[in-house]
């Protein structure tokens, strides 16, 4: 499986600083987007800690033993998912410890970060997700969200209390109940992700999805064609800015070639 990838970020039309961070390593198959939160530049620290910690633990040379024993017949994604889960756990502890160091023993409301990641394993991927940054798969002309938002309004949508349209308009749509740094332990969604030649995967912060509808995202990804992922990332950022994105906007695009 050959892949190519690119990433881009912008502070958006309103914010003075950029609290997002991303990581692109096509050679080792690791792609990350983090959206930090916290005052006094704490969000910037949190998001950078999130991506650099995971990258340090999963890219060569790694302190993790990537040759861990797996019984015959074990799905290839399972050992990789364990490594990814451990790396996300270490990133959570790094953000939590930094919050305590900066804001006191409780670290309450000090700093935190979302994290969405894609980690290559043989002819597929494993996804990690904490928070409301998203992973989409663009397959055969259709866009599907692979990740699940850990936000209060999307929990209400899943319970049937709110419609997706009501959730998009809710003043509480950015309140998340799960993020790196909230506590000393974190529960991440770790799942295998299917792929096929010609697929594209979009990792993004909510600055993009707040401004650009899924239909518009699908149209932009459908225009990808012979353009490299760098140009498509630029178009995605421009689409958000044209719609007056009120938050930082970060995108990582991964294309499966063969």
C-alpha positions in Angstrom: 0.0 0.0 0.0 1.4 3.4 -1.1 0.2 6.5 0.5 0.9 10.2 0.2 -0.2 12.9 2.7 0.0 16.6 3.6 -1.2 18.9 6.3 -2.0 22.6 6.8 -3.2 24.9 9.6 -4.4 28.5 9.9 -5.5 30.5 13.0 -8.8 31.4 11.3 -10.6 34.7 10.8 -11.1 35.6 14.5 -8.5 34.0 16.8 -5.2 35.8 17.6 -3.2 32.6 18.1 -3.3 29.0 16.8 -3.9 26.3 19.4 -4.0 23.5 16.8 -1.2 21.1 16.0 -0.7 18.4 13.4 1.8 15.6 12.5 2.4 14.0 9.1 4.8 11.1 8.6 3.8 9.2 5.4 7.0 7.1 5.6 6.0 5.6 8.9 2.3 6.0 8.5 1.4 8.3 11.4 -1.0 11.2 11.0 -2.3 13.4 13.9 -4.4 16.4 14.5 -4.8 18.0 18.0 -6.9 21.0 19.1 -5.7 22.5 22.3 -7.7 24.3 24.9 -6.7 26.5 27.9 -5.8 30.1 28.6 -2.4 31.8 28.6 -1.2 29.8 25.6 -1.9 26.6 27.4 -3.8 25.2 24.4 -0.8 25.6 22.2 1.3 23.7 24.7 -1.3 21.0 25.1 -1.8 20.3 21.4 2.0 20.3 20.7 2.6 17.9 23.6 -0.1 15.6 22.3 1.2 15.2 18.8 4.9 15.1 19.7 4.4 12.6 22.5 2.5 10.2 20.3 5.0 10.6 17.4 8.0 10.1 19.7 6.5 6.8 20.9 5.4 5.4 17.6 8.0 6.5 15.1 11.4 4.9 14.8 13.4 4.5 16.9 10.6 3.9 19.3 10.9 3.0 23.1 7.9 0.7 22.5 8.7 -2.9 21.5 7.1 -3.2 18.1 7.9 -6.9 18.0 5.6 -7.9 20.8 4.3 -11.4 20.5 1.0 -12.0 18.8 -0.4 -15.5 18.5 -0.8 -16.9 15.0 -4.0 -15.7 13.4 -4.1 -12.4 15.4 -5.4 -9.6 13.2 -2.5 -7.3 12.1 -4.2 -4.2 13.5 -4.5 -5.5 17.0 -0.8 -5.2 18.1 -0.7 -1.8 16.4 -3.9 -0.7 18.2 -2.3 -1.6 21.6 0.8 0.5 20.7 -1.4 3.4 19.7 -3.5 3.2 22.8 -0.4 3.2 25.0 1.0 6.2 23.1 -2.3 8.2 23.5 -2.2 7.3 27.2 1.3 8.7 27.6 0.3 11.8 25.7 -2.6 12.2 28.2 -0.3 12.0 31.1 2.1 14.5 29.5 -0.7 17.0 29.1 -2.1 16.3 32.5 1.3 16.7 34.2 2.0 19.9 32.3 -1.4 21.3 33.4 -0.7 20.5 37.1 2.7 22.1 36.8 1.3 25.3 35.3 -2.0 25.6 37.1 -1.6 23.9 40.4 -2.2 20.5 41.9 -5.7 20.1 40.5 -4.9 21.3 37.0 -8.7 21.9 36.7 -9.6 23.7 33.5 -5.9 24.4 33.0 -5.1 22.8 29.6 -6.3 20.0 27.5 -6.4 18.8 23.9 -8.4 16.8 21.5 -6.5 14.2 19.4 -7.5 12.3 16.3 -5.0 10.0 14.7 -4.5 7.5 11.9 -1.8 4.8 12.2 -0.8 2.6 9.3 -0.8 -1.2 9.8 0.1 -3.3 6.7 -2.8 -2.7 4.3 -5.0 -0.7 6.6 -5.1 1.8 9.4 -6.0 2.1 13.1 -7.8 5.2 14.3 -7.4 6.9 17.7 -9.9 9.6 18.9 -10.3 11.7 22.0 -12.6 14.8 21.8 -14.3 16.3 18.8 -11.6 16.6 16.1 -12.7 14.3 13.3 -11.6 11.6 10.9 -13.5 11.2 7.6 -13.1 8.5 4.9 -13.8 9.6 1.3 -14.6 6.4 -0.6 -16.2 6.0 -4.0 -17.4 9.5 -4.0 -19.0 9.4 -0.6 -17.8 11.0 2.7 -18.3 9.1 6.0 -17.3 10.1 9.5 -15.1 7.4 11.1 -14.7 9.1 14.5 -17.4 9.8 17.1 -17.5 13.3 18.7 -17.1 13.2 22.5 -19.2 16.3 22.9 -22.3 16.8 25.0 -24.5 17.7 22.0 -23.5 14.7 19.9 -24.1 12.5 22.9 -27.6 13.9 22.9 -27.9 13.3 19.2 -26.9 9.6 19.7 -29.6 9.4 22.4 -32.2 10.9 20.2 -32.6 14.0 22.3 -31.3 16.4 19.6 -31.3 16.3 15.9 -28.0 16.9 14.1 -29.3 20.3 12.9 -30.2 21.3 16.5 -26.8 20.1 17.7 -25.0 22.3 15.0 -26.9 25.4 16.3 -26.5 24.6 20.0 -24.5 27.1 22.1 -23.0 24.1 23.9 -21.8 22.4 20.7 -18.1 22.8 21.7 -18.5 21.4 25.2 -16.6 18.1 25.2 -16.7 15.5 28.0 -13.4 13.7 27.0 -10.0 15.2 26.2 -6.4 14.7 26.9 -5.3 16.2 30.2 -8.7 16.2 31.9 -7.5 13.5 34.3 -4.6 11.2 34.8 -6.2 8.5 32.7 -8.1 8.8 29.4 -10.4 6.5 27.4 -9.6 6.7 23.7 -11.6 5.2 20.9 -9.2 2.8 19.2 -10.6 1.1 16.1 -9.5 -0.5 12.8 -10.3 1.5 9.7 -10.8 -0.2 6.3 -9.3 1.4 3.2 -9.1 0.8 -0.5 -6.9 2.2 -3.4 -8.3 5.6 -4.3 -9.5 6.4 -0.7 -8.7 9.7 1.0 -8.8 10.2 4.7 -9.3 13.7 6.2 -8.3 14.5 9.8 -9.4 17.9 10.9 -10.1 20.2 13.9 -13.6 21.6 14.4 -12.6 24.9 12.9 -13.1 23.2 9.5 -16.3 21.3 10.3 -17.9 24.3 12.0 -17.5 26.3 8.8 -17.7 23.8 6.0 -20.6 21.4 5.6 -20.1 17.6 4.9 -21.5 18.1 1.4 -19.0 20.9 0.7 -16.2 18.8 2.1 -17.2 15.9 -0.2 -17.2 18.2 -3.2 -13.8 19.5 -2.4 -12.3 16.0 -1.9 -14.0 14.9 -5.1 -12.1 17.5 -7.0 -8.8 16.1 -5.6 -8.1 14.3 -8.9 -4.5 14.6 -10.0 -3.7 17.3 -7.6 -1.4 16.5 -4.7 -2.7 16.5 -1.2 -1.0 19.8 -0.5 -3.2 21.7 -2.9 -6.3 20.0 -1.6 -5.3 20.9 2.0 -5.0 24.5 0.8 -8.4 24.4 -0.8 -10.0 23.1 2.4 -8.3 25.8 4.5 -9.5 28.4 2.0 -13.0 27.2 2.1 -13.1 27.6 5.8 -11.6 31.1 5.7 -14.0 32.1 2.9 -16.8 31.1 5.4 -15.2 33.3 8.1 -14.0 30.4 10.3 -14.2 31.5 13.9 -11.7 28.9 15.2 -8.3 27.6 14.2 -8.5 25.4 11.2 -6.3 22.3 10.7 -6.4 19.6 8.1 -4.4 16.5 7.3 -5.2 14.6 4.1 -4.0 11.0 3.5 -4.4 9.4 0.1 -4.2 5.7 -0.6 -2.6 5.2 -4.0 -2.3 1.4 -4.3 
